Amino acid sequence: MAMLEISDLVVEWDAHTGERIAVRRAEVVARLRAAGDRRAARMVRRMPVTGEFLEPVAVDRLLVRVHTELQRLNEELHMAQRFAELLVPMLTAVRASGSRLRVVDVGCGLGFMVRNLAASGVLGPDVELVGVDFNRALVAEATRLAEAERLSCTFVCADAFALAEEATVYLSSGVLHHFAADKLPEFFRAQDRAGTLAFIHYDIAATRLAPLGAWLFHRARMREPLGRHDGVVSARRAHGDEVVMSAAAAAAGMNTFLFEPFRHTNPFCAAMRAVVGIRPALIADFRRALGRRARGLVAG
Ligand SMILES: C[S@@+](CC[C@H](N)C(=O)[O-])C[C@H]1O[C@@H](n2cnc3c(N)ncnc32)[C@H](O)[C@@H]1O
């Protein structure tokens, strides 16, 4: 049975032009029914339409609300701190190589990570922070929030598979499971570019407990039915370590690791784990800067 997230179906963007593509409500309902998900089909059937197409303004408002709630998950799981504990030593290694410092968060949503890192200043003033997402409504809201807080970061519309944004380090959080396993190598390959020295992609660890944990968290902390639904589906469709690591090998110029994979940590705490890629020339400096935490790096 296909596991579909409603948020992936109700909005569509052209990867190359960035233009929005109108979405027929009946087609989304039919896909969800065919996947055996009647509850999700009912939710979409209640969404407003103009003619036969989902009303874009209503869809945008809904997705902004859901992503606003999703920030609680990032707070709960200390995601900004987790990125910082890898990024700070990684940037120490990169600085030693004399490269410029540009960190790009792919599929940034409302830019929680980028805004948080900008607000704390933990990476240092020489680091440019950029968030990219193909959803214009989320990028507009991320920009509004950053301006309200006078943060030094920017947000850009772009597709993860056609990235115009160059980065020294690419990041993502909660994005890998949105791509089918056979598309994942392309995602990693797109980041193996001349100026890129590393990447850190955190996503849900595919464990037997993950759907239960996601259900509990989303019942407790989220109100939007769409968010609750997609949260549990995310955990059920999360890619296993082997799938992620074999896809990451498509970034052939990087050495890749899992950071603190599930089997190395408390099974009740590890909901997210990172795949880390880094140029071979930087590995020794990165390990040194990581200190004791370097033990959490597990080669694929
Ligand atoms: C579960 S959300 C995570 C958002 C954010 N990283 C966070 O942790 O709050 C997944 C995000 O990936 C974005 N996304 C999905 N496919 C994408 C693609 N092909 N290119 C760019 N962004 C994409 C969605 O628009 C959405 O904002």
The ligand as an ORCA input file, in Angstrom:
! r2SCAN-3c Opt
* xyz 0 1
  C       8.223     18.058      6.467
  S       8.589     19.609      5.727
  C      10.050     20.058      6.660
  C      10.239     21.536      6.701
  C      11.437     22.012      7.532
  N      12.682     21.447      7.078
  C      11.224     21.718      9.002
  O      11.955     20.894      9.554
  O      10.338     22.335      9.593
  C       9.228     19.193      4.137
  C       9.531     20.432      3.306
  O      10.179     20.020      2.107
  C       9.712     20.841      1.048
  N       9.959     20.117     -0.186
  C       9.465     18.901     -0.545
  N       9.926     18.562     -1.763
  C      10.749     19.567     -2.162
  C      11.526     19.789     -3.330
  N      11.536     18.908     -4.324
  N      12.246     20.923     -3.408
  C      12.237     21.835     -2.393
  N      11.515     21.685     -1.277
  C      10.784     20.559     -1.173
  C       8.237     21.053      1.371
  O       7.701     22.185      0.713
  C       8.298     21.213      2.882
  O       8.470     22.547      3.250
*
